[in-house]
Amino acid sequence: MRKRRTVREFLDKEVDFEAIKRILEAGNQAPTWNHNRSWSYIVLRTGRGTETLCR
């Protein structure tokens, strides 16, 4: 938590799908209250998906 930071500027380049999978797997390993692991993810790889999702 000491090295936590907020990023407000992003590069305009695609993130490798294997990196996305590793990030999601790491999130699934994090402890949760009552061992409740009913997570669902939406991975958007293009900007077009964000507009559709927001509607």
C-alpha positions as CSV (number, residue, x, y, z in Angstrom):
1,M,0.0,0.0,0.0
2,R,2.9,2.3,0.5
3,K,3.7,2.3,-3.2
4,R,0.1,2.8,-4.3
5,R,-0.4,5.5,-6.8
6,T,-3.1,7.0,-9.1
7,V,-2.4,7.1,-12.8
8,R,-4.3,9.7,-14.8
9,E,-2.4,9.5,-18.1
10,F,-2.3,6.4,-20.2
11,L,-0.2,5.3,-23.2
12,D,-2.1,4.7,-26.4
13,K,-0.8,1.2,-26.9
14,E,-2.5,-2.2,-26.5
15,V,-1.8,-4.3,-23.4
16,D,-0.7,-7.8,-24.1
17,F,-3.5,-10.3,-23.4
18,E,-1.1,-12.5,-21.4
19,A,-0.4,-9.6,-19.1
20,I,-4.2,-9.0,-18.6
21,K,-4.6,-12.7,-17.7
22,R,-1.8,-12.5,-15.1
23,I,-3.3,-9.4,-13.6
24,L,-6.7,-11.1,-13.3
25,E,-5.2,-14.2,-11.8
26,A,-3.4,-12.2,-9.2
27,G,-6.6,-10.4,-8.3
28,N,-8.3,-13.8,-7.8
29,Q,-5.6,-14.8,-5.3
30,A,-6.2,-11.7,-3.1
31,P,-8.0,-12.4,0.2
32,T,-11.7,-11.7,0.4
33,W,-14.2,-11.4,3.2
34,N,-15.8,-14.7,4.0
35,H,-13.9,-16.3,1.1
36,N,-16.6,-15.0,-1.3
37,R,-15.0,-15.2,-4.7
38,S,-18.0,-14.4,-7.0
39,W,-16.0,-12.0,-9.2
40,S,-16.8,-11.3,-12.8
41,Y,-14.6,-9.2,-15.2
42,I,-15.3,-7.3,-18.3
43,V,-12.1,-6.8,-20.4
44,L,-12.3,-4.1,-23.0
45,R,-9.5,-4.1,-25.5
46,T,-10.7,-1.2,-27.7
47,G,-12.3,2.2,-26.9
48,R,-15.5,1.3,-28.8
49,G,-16.5,-1.1,-26.0
50,T,-16.4,1.5,-23.3
51,E,-19.1,3.6,-25.0
52,T,-21.3,0.5,-25.4
53,L,-20.7,-0.6,-21.8
54,C,-21.6,2.9,-20.4
55,R,-25.0,2.8,-22.1
